[in-house]
Amino acid sequence: MVDRFPIAMREQLLVPGIDLRYEPDWLRADILPALAEVEVLVMNSKTYVDRELLDAAPKLKFLGRAGVGMDHFDLPCLAERGVQVVNTPGANAKSVGEQAVGMLICMLHHILKADSEVRNFQWLREENRGTELGDRTVGIIGFGNTGSSFARCLSGFGCRILAYDKYKSGYAPKGVEETSLGDIFENCDVLSIHIPLTEETNEWIDESFFNRFQQPIWFLNLARGPIAPLAGLIKSLDKGQVVAAGLDVLENEELGKLSQGERRQLENLFRRNNIVFTPHIGGWTHESQNRIYNWLVREILAYLKNRYQPSISTP
Protein backbone atom coordinates (compact mmCIF):
# COMPACT_ATOMS: atom_id res chain seq x y z
CA MET A 1 0.00 0.00 0.00
CA VAL A 2 1.75 3.16 -1.21
CA ASP A 3 -0.74 5.91 -0.35
CA ARG A 4 -2.25 6.90 2.97
CA PHE A 5 -4.93 4.51 4.19
CA PRO A 6 -6.57 4.45 7.65
CA ILE A 7 -5.60 1.88 10.21
CA ALA A 8 -9.15 0.48 10.28
CA MET A 9 -8.83 -0.45 6.61
CA ARG A 10 -5.36 -1.90 7.01
CA GLU A 11 -6.45 -4.04 9.95
CA GLN A 12 -9.09 -5.72 7.78
CA LEU A 13 -6.32 -6.78 5.41
CA LEU A 14 -4.14 -8.46 8.04
CA VAL A 15 -4.75 -11.91 6.61
CA PRO A 16 -2.68 -14.86 7.92
CA GLY A 17 0.02 -15.81 5.49
CA ILE A 18 -0.12 -12.47 3.63
CA ASP A 19 2.62 -9.90 4.13
CA LEU A 20 1.03 -6.44 4.26
CA ARG A 21 3.50 -3.62 3.70
CA TYR A 22 2.36 -0.03 4.25
CA GLU A 23 4.63 2.70 2.88
CA PRO A 24 2.61 5.91 2.52
CA ASP A 25 5.65 8.19 2.29
CA TRP A 26 7.40 6.38 -0.52
CA LEU A 27 8.02 8.17 -3.80
CA ARG A 28 8.36 6.46 -7.17
CA ALA A 29 12.10 6.00 -6.66
CA ASP A 30 11.33 4.04 -3.49
CA ILE A 31 8.41 2.08 -4.92
CA LEU A 32 9.96 0.57 -8.04
CA PRO A 33 12.86 -1.31 -6.38
CA ALA A 34 10.44 -2.86 -3.86
CA LEU A 35 8.00 -4.37 -6.38
CA ALA A 36 9.84 -7.52 -7.42
CA GLU A 37 7.80 -9.83 -5.15
CA VAL A 38 4.59 -7.76 -4.95
CA GLU A 39 1.40 -9.46 -6.11
CA VAL A 40 -1.16 -6.91 -4.85
CA LEU A 41 -0.57 -3.16 -5.11
CA VAL A 42 -3.01 -0.70 -3.53
CA MET A 43 -2.72 3.01 -4.23
CA ASN A 44 -4.53 6.23 -5.02
CA SER A 45 -2.56 8.44 -7.39
CA LYS A 46 0.95 8.25 -5.93
CA THR A 47 2.63 7.41 -9.23
CA TYR A 48 1.98 6.41 -12.84
CA VAL A 49 1.40 2.73 -13.40
CA ASP A 50 3.20 2.42 -16.71
CA ARG A 51 5.37 -0.11 -18.48
CA GLU A 52 8.41 0.82 -16.38
CA LEU A 53 6.54 0.11 -13.15
CA LEU A 54 5.08 -3.12 -14.48
CA ASP A 55 8.51 -4.29 -15.62
CA ALA A 56 9.63 -3.80 -12.01
CA ALA A 57 6.66 -5.85 -10.76
CA PRO A 58 6.70 -9.14 -12.69
CA LYS A 59 4.49 -10.90 -10.11
CA LEU A 60 1.82 -8.19 -9.91
CA LYS A 61 -1.67 -9.69 -10.34
CA PHE A 62 -4.00 -7.20 -8.63
CA LEU A 63 -4.02 -3.38 -8.70
CA GLY A 64 -6.45 -1.53 -6.44
CA ARG A 65 -7.13 2.17 -7.06
CA ALA A 66 -8.71 4.13 -4.19
CA GLY A 67 -10.77 6.38 -6.43
CA VAL A 68 -12.32 6.61 -9.86
CA GLY A 69 -10.02 8.22 -12.43
CA MET A 70 -7.73 5.83 -14.29
CA ASP A 71 -5.83 8.33 -16.42
CA HIS A 72 -2.55 7.57 -14.61
CA PHE A 73 -2.79 3.85 -15.40
CA ASP A 74 -1.59 2.29 -18.66
CA LEU A 75 -4.67 0.13 -19.01
CA PRO A 76 -3.67 -1.61 -22.27
CA CYS A 77 -0.36 -2.62 -20.72
CA LEU A 78 -2.09 -3.84 -17.56
CA ALA A 79 -4.47 -5.93 -19.67
CA GLU A 80 -1.52 -7.30 -21.64
CA ARG A 81 0.14 -8.40 -18.39
CA GLY A 82 -3.08 -9.94 -17.09
CA VAL A 83 -3.31 -7.66 -14.04
CA GLN A 84 -6.75 -7.38 -12.46
CA VAL A 85 -7.52 -3.68 -12.01
CA VAL A 86 -10.14 -2.48 -9.54
CA ASN A 87 -11.25 1.09 -8.90
CA THR A 88 -14.26 2.41 -6.98
CA PRO A 89 -16.73 3.86 -9.51
CA GLY A 90 -19.66 5.61 -7.90
CA ALA A 91 -18.17 5.71 -4.40
CA ASN A 92 -17.66 9.48 -4.59
CA ALA A 93 -20.55 10.33 -6.94
CA LYS A 94 -22.87 11.77 -4.29
CA SER A 95 -20.10 14.04 -3.05
CA VAL A 96 -19.28 15.32 -6.55
CA GLY A 97 -22.96 15.98 -7.30
CA GLU A 98 -23.43 17.97 -4.11
CA GLN A 99 -20.28 20.04 -4.61
CA ALA A 100 -21.18 20.81 -8.23
CA VAL A 101 -24.49 22.25 -7.09
CA GLY A 102 -22.76 24.20 -4.33
CA MET A 103 -20.25 25.73 -6.72
CA LEU A 104 -23.01 26.59 -9.17
CA ILE A 105 -25.08 28.35 -6.50
CA CYS A 106 -21.96 30.26 -5.41
CA MET A 107 -21.54 31.53 -8.96
CA LEU A 108 -25.17 32.33 -9.65
CA HIS A 109 -25.61 34.26 -6.39
CA HIS A 110 -22.11 35.80 -6.20
CA ILE A 111 -21.62 34.28 -2.77
CA LEU A 112 -17.82 34.32 -2.63
CA LYS A 113 -17.60 37.82 -4.10
CA ALA A 114 -20.21 39.16 -1.68
CA ASP A 115 -18.56 37.45 1.28
CA SER A 116 -15.22 39.06 0.42
CA GLU A 117 -16.83 42.48 0.08
CA VAL A 118 -18.65 42.31 3.40
CA ARG A 119 -15.41 41.28 5.11
CA ASN A 120 -13.98 44.51 3.69
CA PHE A 121 -16.92 46.56 5.07
CA GLN A 122 -18.66 46.87 1.69
CA TRP A 123 -22.43 46.33 1.67
CA LEU A 124 -23.22 46.09 -2.07
CA ARG A 125 -26.65 44.64 -2.72
CA GLU A 126 -27.49 45.66 -6.27
CA GLU A 127 -24.00 44.79 -7.49
CA ASN A 128 -24.56 41.25 -6.23
CA ARG A 129 -28.07 40.65 -7.52
CA GLY A 130 -28.19 36.93 -8.32
CA THR A 131 -29.63 34.61 -10.94
CA GLU A 132 -32.04 31.82 -9.99
CA LEU A 133 -31.06 28.30 -10.92
CA GLY A 134 -34.68 27.29 -11.43
CA ASP A 135 -34.94 29.46 -14.55
CA ARG A 136 -31.80 28.05 -16.18
CA THR A 137 -31.15 25.13 -18.53
CA VAL A 138 -28.31 22.96 -17.28
CA GLY A 139 -26.31 20.76 -19.64
CA ILE A 140 -24.46 17.70 -18.37
CA ILE A 141 -21.85 16.06 -20.57
CA GLY A 142 -21.18 12.54 -19.38
CA PHE A 143 -24.01 10.73 -17.60
CA GLY A 144 -22.19 8.15 -15.57
CA ASN A 145 -22.05 8.04 -11.79
CA THR A 146 -21.12 11.67 -11.14
CA GLY A 147 -23.16 13.19 -13.97
CA SER A 148 -26.31 11.38 -12.86
CA SER A 149 -25.62 12.32 -9.23
CA PHE A 150 -25.41 15.98 -10.24
CA ALA A 151 -28.73 15.63 -12.05
CA ARG A 152 -30.38 14.14 -8.95
CA CYS A 153 -29.05 17.00 -6.82
CA LEU A 154 -30.49 19.49 -9.31
CA SER A 155 -33.92 17.88 -9.41
CA GLY A 156 -35.43 19.98 -6.65
CA PHE A 157 -34.55 23.33 -8.20
CA GLY A 158 -36.99 23.15 -11.12
CA CYS A 159 -34.36 23.81 -13.78
CA ARG A 160 -34.37 22.10 -17.15
CA ILE A 161 -31.72 19.38 -17.32
CA LEU A 162 -30.20 18.20 -20.61
CA ALA A 163 -27.76 15.29 -20.72
CA TYR A 164 -25.40 14.13 -23.44
CA ASP A 165 -23.34 10.95 -23.33
CA LYS A 166 -21.62 9.79 -26.49
CA TYR A 167 -21.38 6.19 -25.33
CA LYS A 168 -24.82 5.62 -23.82
CA SER A 169 -28.46 5.71 -24.86
CA GLY A 170 -31.75 5.27 -23.07
CA TYR A 171 -30.19 6.40 -19.80
CA ALA A 172 -32.12 9.54 -18.86
CA PRO A 173 -34.41 9.23 -15.81
CA LYS A 174 -37.56 11.26 -15.33
CA GLY A 175 -36.75 14.95 -15.25
CA VAL A 176 -33.69 14.64 -17.49
CA GLU A 177 -33.76 15.07 -21.27
CA GLU A 178 -31.39 12.83 -23.19
CA THR A 179 -30.16 14.98 -26.02
CA SER A 180 -27.45 15.69 -28.59
CA LEU A 181 -24.32 17.79 -28.22
CA GLY A 182 -25.87 20.25 -30.67
CA ASP A 183 -28.85 20.73 -28.37
CA ILE A 184 -26.47 21.36 -25.47
CA PHE A 185 -24.82 24.17 -27.48
CA GLU A 186 -28.14 25.63 -28.54
CA ASN A 187 -30.07 25.58 -25.29
CA CYS A 188 -27.86 25.50 -22.20
CA ASP A 189 -27.06 28.30 -19.79
CA VAL A 190 -24.90 26.06 -17.58
CA LEU A 191 -22.43 23.35 -18.59
CA SER A 192 -21.01 20.74 -16.23
CA ILE A 193 -18.63 18.07 -17.51
CA HIS A 194 -18.45 14.58 -15.99
CA ILE A 195 -16.19 12.64 -18.32
CA PRO A 196 -12.85 10.85 -17.92
CA LEU A 197 -9.58 12.18 -19.26
CA THR A 198 -8.72 10.22 -22.39
CA GLU A 199 -6.93 10.91 -25.67
CA GLU A 200 -10.35 11.89 -27.04
CA THR A 201 -11.27 14.33 -24.27
CA ASN A 202 -7.82 15.84 -23.65
CA GLU A 203 -8.09 19.61 -24.40
CA TRP A 204 -11.60 19.06 -25.81
CA ILE A 205 -13.25 21.99 -24.00
CA ASP A 206 -11.32 24.81 -25.64
CA GLU A 207 -12.15 28.30 -26.90
CA SER A 208 -13.78 26.97 -30.07
CA PHE A 209 -15.94 24.66 -27.97
CA PHE A 210 -17.22 27.54 -25.83
CA ASN A 211 -17.85 29.58 -28.98
CA ARG A 212 -20.44 27.05 -30.12
CA PHE A 213 -22.88 27.99 -27.36
CA GLN A 214 -25.71 30.26 -28.43
CA GLN A 215 -25.52 32.28 -25.22
CA PRO A 216 -22.96 32.94 -22.47
CA ILE A 217 -22.71 30.07 -20.00
CA TRP A 218 -21.69 29.25 -16.46
CA PHE A 219 -19.10 26.46 -16.56
CA LEU A 220 -18.24 23.70 -14.07
CA ASN A 221 -15.27 21.33 -14.22
CA LEU A 222 -15.14 18.70 -11.49
CA ALA A 223 -13.71 16.09 -13.87
CA ARG A 224 -10.09 16.57 -14.95
CA GLY A 225 -8.17 19.78 -15.61
CA PRO A 226 -6.60 18.89 -18.98
CA ILE A 227 -10.07 18.38 -20.48
CA ALA A 228 -10.64 22.16 -20.32
CA PRO A 229 -7.30 24.01 -20.63
CA LEU A 230 -7.15 27.34 -18.85
CA ALA A 231 -5.92 29.18 -21.96
CA GLY A 232 -9.24 28.66 -23.76
CA LEU A 233 -11.26 29.36 -20.64
CA ILE A 234 -9.48 32.69 -20.07
CA LYS A 235 -10.16 33.80 -23.64
CA SER A 236 -13.81 32.83 -23.30
CA LEU A 237 -14.10 34.70 -20.00
CA ASP A 238 -12.52 37.77 -21.60
CA LYS A 239 -15.07 37.69 -24.41
CA GLY A 240 -17.98 37.14 -22.04
CA GLN A 241 -18.79 33.76 -23.59
CA VAL A 242 -18.24 32.21 -20.15
CA VAL A 243 -19.98 34.19 -17.40
CA ALA A 244 -18.27 32.42 -14.50
CA ALA A 245 -16.49 29.15 -13.81
CA GLY A 246 -16.26 26.67 -10.97
CA LEU A 247 -12.99 24.71 -11.07
CA ASP A 248 -12.27 21.80 -8.76
CA VAL A 249 -9.44 20.58 -10.99
CA LEU A 250 -6.50 22.12 -12.86
CA GLU A 251 -4.15 21.02 -15.63
CA ASN A 252 -1.29 21.10 -13.12
CA GLU A 253 -2.41 20.62 -9.52
CA GLU A 254 1.13 20.71 -8.11
CA LEU A 255 1.07 24.43 -7.39
CA GLY A 256 4.65 24.38 -6.19
CA LYS A 257 5.82 23.12 -9.59
CA LEU A 258 4.06 25.46 -12.01
CA SER A 259 5.72 26.69 -15.16
CA GLN A 260 5.82 30.45 -15.66
CA GLY A 261 2.98 30.19 -18.17
CA GLU A 262 0.84 28.11 -15.80
CA ARG A 263 1.45 30.57 -12.98
CA ARG A 264 0.46 33.52 -15.19
CA GLN A 265 -2.78 31.79 -16.16
CA LEU A 266 -3.71 31.15 -12.54
CA GLU A 267 -2.78 34.69 -11.50
CA ASN A 268 -5.05 35.94 -14.29
CA LEU A 269 -7.94 33.90 -12.88
CA PHE A 270 -7.14 34.83 -9.28
CA ARG A 271 -7.73 38.49 -10.15
CA ARG A 272 -11.29 37.72 -11.19
CA ASN A 273 -14.25 37.56 -8.82
CA ASN A 274 -16.29 35.21 -11.00
CA ILE A 275 -14.16 32.09 -10.50
CA VAL A 276 -14.75 29.55 -7.72
CA PHE A 277 -11.75 27.31 -6.97
CA THR A 278 -11.51 24.19 -4.82
CA PRO A 279 -8.47 21.86 -4.55
CA HIS A 280 -9.84 18.70 -6.20
CA ILE A 281 -12.18 17.93 -3.30
CA GLY A 282 -15.38 17.26 -5.24
CA GLY A 283 -15.33 13.62 -4.23
CA TRP A 284 -13.36 14.18 -1.03
CA THR A 285 -15.77 13.70 1.85
CA HIS A 286 -15.61 11.54 4.97
CA GLU A 287 -18.51 9.49 3.65
CA SER A 288 -17.00 8.91 0.21
CA GLN A 289 -13.71 7.96 1.83
CA ASN A 290 -15.42 5.25 3.85
CA ARG A 291 -17.25 3.94 0.78
CA ILE A 292 -13.99 3.83 -1.20
CA TYR A 293 -12.06 2.00 1.51
CA ASN A 294 -14.85 -0.51 2.19
CA TRP A 295 -15.14 -1.18 -1.53
CA LEU A 296 -11.42 -1.85 -1.87
CA VAL A 297 -11.32 -4.10 1.18
CA ARG A 298 -14.12 -6.26 -0.28
CA GLU A 299 -12.34 -6.54 -3.63
CA ILE A 300 -8.94 -7.32 -2.14
CA LEU A 301 -10.28 -9.96 0.24
CA ALA A 302 -12.30 -11.53 -2.56
CA TYR A 303 -9.14 -11.77 -4.67
CA LEU A 304 -7.13 -13.27 -1.80
CA LYS A 305 -9.91 -15.73 -0.98
CA ASN A 306 -10.08 -16.97 -4.55
CA ARG A 307 -6.32 -17.22 -4.89
CA TYR A 308 -5.16 -18.46 -1.52
CA GLN A 309 -7.44 -19.11 1.41
CA PRO A 310 -11.05 -20.25 1.12
CA SER A 311 -11.45 -19.38 4.80
CA ILE A 312 -10.96 -15.65 4.18
CA SER A 313 -14.27 -13.87 4.69
CA THR A 314 -15.35 -10.71 2.92
CA PRO A 315 -17.23 -8.00 4.83
Disulfide bonds with the S-S distance in Angstrom:
none
